[in-house]
Amino acid sequence: MQIKELFKKDIFRPINNVVQAEQVDEEVVKTELDEYVLTEESEHYLERFYRNYLAVYDQPSTKVGVWISGFFWIW
């Protein structure tokens, strides 16, 4: 048995280094969402983000801004 046989997906498939926010290719978006790994820490921050973002519906404001930043691991 070879190591590549342990993986569910082809490890030699092309992988995008960066996917831009305006990416509209349905297959690319589907792949990115399918392979995204949500860690406990990122889940915590996403929950915090949505809790604060949705609070605007309870108390309307024009002072709403969002800056999402991140980094990429390339192995």
C-alpha distances in whole Angstrom, upper triangle without the diagonal:
4,7,8,7,8,12,14,16,15,15,17,20,23,24,28,29,32,34,37,39,41,38,38,36,35,31,31,32,30,27,29,30,27,25,27,27,30,30,33,35,35,36,39,40,40,42,44,45,45,48,50,49,50,53,55,56,58,60,60,60,59,58,54,52,48,46,42,40,37,34,31,28,26,23
4,5,5,7,10,13,14,13,12,14,17,20,21,25,26,29,31,34,37,38,35,36,33,32,29,28,30,28,25,26,28,25,22,25,25,28,29,31,33,33,34,37,38,38,40,42,43,43,46,48,47,49,51,53,54,56,58,58,57,57,55,52,49,45,43,39,37,34,31,28,25,23,19
4,5,5,8,11,12,11,10,12,15,18,19,22,23,26,28,32,34,36,32,34,31,30,27,26,28,26,22,23,25,22,19,22,21,25,25,28,30,29,31,33,35,34,36,39,39,40,42,44,44,45,48,50,51,53,54,54,54,53,52,48,46,42,40,36,34,30,28,24,21,19,16
4,5,6,9,9,8,7,9,12,15,16,20,21,24,25,29,31,33,29,30,28,27,24,23,25,23,19,21,22,20,17,20,20,24,24,28,29,29,30,33,34,33,35,38,38,38,41,43,42,44,47,48,49,51,53,53,52,52,50,47,44,40,38,34,33,29,27,23,20,18,15
4,5,8,9,9,9,12,14,17,18,22,24,26,27,31,33,35,31,32,29,28,24,24,26,24,20,22,23,20,18,21,21,25,26,29,31,30,31,34,35,34,36,39,39,39,42,44,43,44,47,49,50,52,54,54,54,53,52,48,46,42,40,36,35,31,29,26,23,21,19
4,7,9,10,10,13,15,18,18,22,23,26,27,31,32,34,31,32,29,28,24,24,25,23,20,21,22,19,17,19,19,22,23,25,28,27,28,31,32,32,33,36,36,37,39,41,41,42,45,47,47,49,51,51,51,51,50,46,44,40,38,34,33,30,27,24,22,20,18
4,6,7,7,11,12,15,15,19,20,22,23,27,29,30,27,28,25,24,21,20,21,19,16,17,18,15,13,16,16,19,20,23,25,25,25,29,30,29,31,34,34,34,36,39,38,39,42,44,44,46,48,48,48,48,46,43,40,37,35,31,30,27,25,21,19,18,16
4,7,9,12,12,15,15,18,20,22,23,26,27,29,26,26,23,22,18,18,19,17,14,16,16,13,12,15,15,19,20,23,26,24,25,28,29,28,30,33,33,33,35,38,37,37,41,42,42,45,47,47,47,47,45,42,40,36,34,31,30,27,25,22,20,20,18
4,6,9,8,11,12,15,17,20,20,23,25,26,23,23,20,19,16,15,17,15,11,14,15,12,10,14,15,19,21,24,26,24,25,28,29,28,30,33,32,32,35,37,36,37,40,41,42,44,46,46,46,45,44,40,38,34,33,29,28,25,24,20,19,17,16
4,5,6,9,11,14,17,19,20,23,26,27,23,24,21,20,16,16,18,16,13,15,17,14,13,16,18,21,23,27,28,27,27,31,31,30,32,35,34,35,38,39,38,39,43,44,44,47,49,48,48,47,46,42,40,36,34,31,29,26,24,21,19,17,15
4,6,9,9,13,15,18,19,23,25,26,23,24,22,21,18,17,19,18,14,15,17,15,13,16,17,20,22,25,27,25,26,30,30,29,32,34,33,34,37,39,38,39,42,43,44,47,48,48,47,46,45,41,38,35,33,29,27,24,22,18,16,14,12
4,7,9,12,14,17,19,22,25,26,23,24,21,21,18,16,19,18,15,16,19,17,15,18,19,23,25,28,29,28,29,32,32,31,34,36,35,36,39,41,39,41,44,45,46,49,50,49,48,47,46,42,39,36,34,30,28,25,23,19,17,14,13
4,6,10,12,15,16,19,22,23,19,20,17,17,14,13,16,15,12,13,16,15,13,16,18,22,24,27,28,26,28,31,31,29,32,35,33,34,37,38,37,38,42,42,43,46,47,46,46,44,43,40,37,34,32,28,27,24,22,18,17,14,14
4,7,9,12,13,16,19,20,16,18,15,16,13,11,14,14,11,12,16,15,13,16,18,22,24,27,28,26,27,31,30,28,32,34,32,33,36,37,35,37,40,41,42,45,46,44,44,42,41,38,35,31,29,26,24,22,19,16,15,13,13
4,6,9,10,14,16,18,15,16,14,15,12,10,12,13,9,9,13,13,10,12,15,18,20,24,24,22,24,27,26,25,28,30,28,29,33,33,32,34,37,37,38,41,42,41,40,39,38,34,31,28,25,22,21,18,16,12,12,10,11
4,5,7,10,13,14,11,14,12,14,12,9,11,13,10,9,13,13,12,12,15,18,20,24,24,21,23,26,25,23,27,28,26,27,31,31,30,32,35,35,36,39,40,39,37,36,35,31,28,25,23,19,18,16,14,11,12,10,12
4,7,10,13,15,13,16,15,17,16,12,13,15,13,11,14,16,13,13,15,18,19,23,22,20,22,25,23,23,26,27,25,27,30,31,29,31,34,35,36,39,39,38,37,35,34,30,27,24,21,18,16,13,11,8,9,7,10
4,6,10,12,10,14,14,16,15,11,12,14,13,10,13,15,13,13,15,17,19,22,21,18,21,23,21,20,24,25,23,24,28,28,26,28,31,31,33,36,36,35,33,31,30,27,24,20,18,15,13,11,10,8,10,10,13
4,7,8,7,10,10,12,12,8,9,12,11,8,11,14,13,12,15,17,19,23,22,18,20,23,21,19,23,24,22,22,26,26,24,26,29,29,30,34,34,33,31,30,29,25,22,19,17,14,13,12,12,10,13,13,16
4,5,5,9,11,13,14,11,10,14,14,11,13,16,16,15,18,19,21,24,23,20,21,24,21,19,23,24,21,22,25,25,23,25,28,27,29,32,32,30,29,27,26,23,20,17,15,13,12,12,13,13,16,16,20
4,5,8,11,13,14,12,10,14,14,12,13,16,17,15,18,18,21,23,22,19,20,22,19,17,21,21,18,19,22,22,19,22,25,24,25,28,29,27,25,23,23,20,17,14,13,11,12,13,14,14,18,19,22
4,6,9,11,14,11,10,14,15,13,15,18,19,18,21,21,24,27,26,22,23,26,23,21,24,25,21,21,25,25,22,24,27,26,26,30,30,28,27,25,24,21,19,17,16,14,15,16,18,18,21,21,25
4,6,8,10,8,7,11,12,11,12,15,16,16,19,20,24,26,26,22,23,26,24,21,24,26,23,23,27,27,24,25,29,28,29,32,33,31,30,28,28,24,22,19,18,16,17,17,18,17,20,20,23
4,6,9,8,7,10,12,12,13,16,17,17,21,22,25,28,28,24,25,28,26,23,26,27,24,24,27,28,25,26,29,29,29,32,33,31,31,29,29,26,24,21,21,19,20,20,21,20,23,23,25
4,6,5,6,9,10,11,13,14,16,17,20,22,26,29,29,25,26,29,27,25,27,29,27,26,30,30,28,29,32,32,32,35,36,34,34,32,33,29,27,24,24,21,22,22,22,20,22,22,24
4,6,5,6,9,10,11,12,14,15,19,21,24,27,28,24,24,28,27,24,26,28,26,25,29,30,27,27,31,31,31,34,36,34,34,33,33,29,27,25,24,22,23,22,23,21,23,23,25
4,5,5,6,9,10,10,12,14,18,20,24,27,28,24,25,28,27,24,27,30,27,27,30,31,29,30,33,33,33,37,38,37,37,35,35,32,30,27,26,23,24,22,22,20,22,21,23
4,5,5,6,9,10,11,12,16,18,21,25,25,22,23,26,25,22,25,28,25,25,29,30,27,28,32,32,32,36,37,35,35,34,33,30,27,24,23,20,20,19,19,17,18,18,20
4,5,5,6,8,10,11,14,16,19,23,23,19,20,23,22,19,22,24,22,21,25,26,24,25,28,28,29,32,33,32,32,31,30,27,24,21,21,18,18,18,18,17,18,19,21
4,6,5,6,9,10,14,16,19,22,23,20,20,23,23,20,22,25,23,22,26,27,25,26,29,30,30,33,35,34,34,33,33,29,27,24,23,20,21,20,20,18,20,20,21
4,6,5,6,8,12,15,18,21,22,19,20,23,23,21,23,26,24,24,27,29,27,28,31,32,32,35,37,36,36,35,34,31,28,25,24,21,21,19,18,16,17,17,18
4,5,5,6,10,12,15,19,19,16,17,20,20,17,20,23,21,21,24,26,24,25,29,29,30,33,34,33,33,32,31,27,25,22,20,17,17,15,15,13,14,15,16
4,6,5,9,10,14,17,18,15,15,18,18,15,18,20,19,18,22,24,22,23,26,27,27,30,32,31,31,31,30,26,24,21,20,17,17,16,16,15,16,17,19
4,6,9,11,14,17,19,16,16,20,20,18,20,23,22,21,24,26,25,26,29,30,30,33,35,34,35,34,33,30,28,24,24,20,20,18,18,16,17,18,19
4,6,10,13,16,17,15,15,19,19,17,20,23,22,22,25,27,26,27,30,31,32,34,36,36,35,35,34,30,28,24,23,19,19,16,16,13,13,14,15
4,6,10,13,14,11,12,16,16,14,17,19,18,19,22,23,22,24,27,28,29,31,33,32,32,32,31,27,25,21,20,16,16,13,13,12,12,14,15
4,6,10,11,9,10,13,14,13,15,18,18,18,21,23,23,24,27,28,29,31,33,33,33,33,31,28,25,22,20,17,16,14,13,12,12,14,15
4,7,8,6,6,10,11,10,12,14,15,15,18,20,20,21,23,25,26,28,30,30,30,30,29,25,23,20,19,15,15,13,14,14,14,17,18
4,5,5,6,9,10,10,12,14,15,16,18,20,21,22,24,26,28,29,31,31,31,31,29,26,24,21,20,16,16,13,14,14,14,17,18
4,6,5,6,9,10,11,12,14,16,17,19,20,21,23,25,27,28,29,30,30,31,29,26,24,21,20,17,17,16,17,17,17,21,21
4,5,5,6,9,10,11,12,14,15,17,18,20,21,24,26,27,28,29,28,29,26,23,22,19,18,15,15,13,14,16,16,20,21
4,5,5,6,8,10,10,12,14,15,16,18,20,22,24,25,26,27,26,26,24,21,19,16,15,12,12,11,12,14,15,18,20
4,6,5,6,9,10,11,12,14,15,16,18,21,22,23,25,26,26,26,24,21,20,17,17,14,15,14,16,17,18,21,23
4,6,5,6,9,10,11,12,14,15,17,19,21,22,23,24,24,25,23,20,19,17,16,14,15,15,17,19,20,24,25
4,5,5,6,9,10,11,12,14,15,18,20,21,21,22,22,22,20,17,16,13,13,11,12,12,15,17,19,23,25
4,5,5,6,8,10,10,12,14,16,18,19,20,21,21,21,19,16,15,12,12,10,12,13,16,17,19,23,25
4,5,5,6,9,10,11,12,15,16,17,19,20,20,21,20,17,16,14,15,14,16,16,19,21,23,26,28
4,6,5,6,8,10,11,13,15,16,17,18,18,19,17,15,14,13,14,13,15,16,19,22,24,27,29
4,6,5,6,8,10,12,14,15,16,16,16,17,15,12,11,9,10,10,13,14,18,20,23,26,29
4,5,5,6,8,10,11,13,15,15,15,17,15,12,12,11,13,12,15,17,20,22,25,28,31
4,6,5,6,9,11,11,13,14,15,17,16,13,14,13,15,15,18,20,23,25,28,31,33
4,6,5,7,10,10,11,12,12,14,12,10,11,11,13,14,17,19,23,26,28,31,34
4,5,6,8,10,11,11,11,12,11,8,9,9,12,13,16,19,22,25,28,31,34
4,5,6,8,9,10,11,13,13,10,12,12,15,16,20,22,25,28,30,33,36
4,5,5,7,8,10,12,12,10,13,14,17,18,21,24,27,30,33,36,38
4,5,5,5,6,9,9,8,11,13,16,18,22,24,28,31,34,37,40
4,6,6,8,11,12,11,14,15,19,21,24,27,30,33,36,39,41
4,6,9,13,14,13,16,18,21,23,26,29,33,35,38,41,43
4,6,10,11,11,15,17,21,23,26,29,33,35,38,41,44
4,7,9,9,13,16,19,22,25,28,32,35,38,41,44
4,5,7,10,14,17,20,23,27,30,33,36,39,42
4,6,9,12,15,19,22,25,29,32,35,38,41
4,7,10,13,16,19,23,27,30,33,36,39
4,7,10,13,17,20,24,27,30,33,36
4,7,10,13,17,20,23,27,30,33
4,6,10,13,17,20,23,26,29
4,6,10,14,17,20,23,26
4,7,11,13,17,20,23
4,7,10,14,17,20
4,7,10,13,16
4,7,10,13
4,6,10
4,6
4
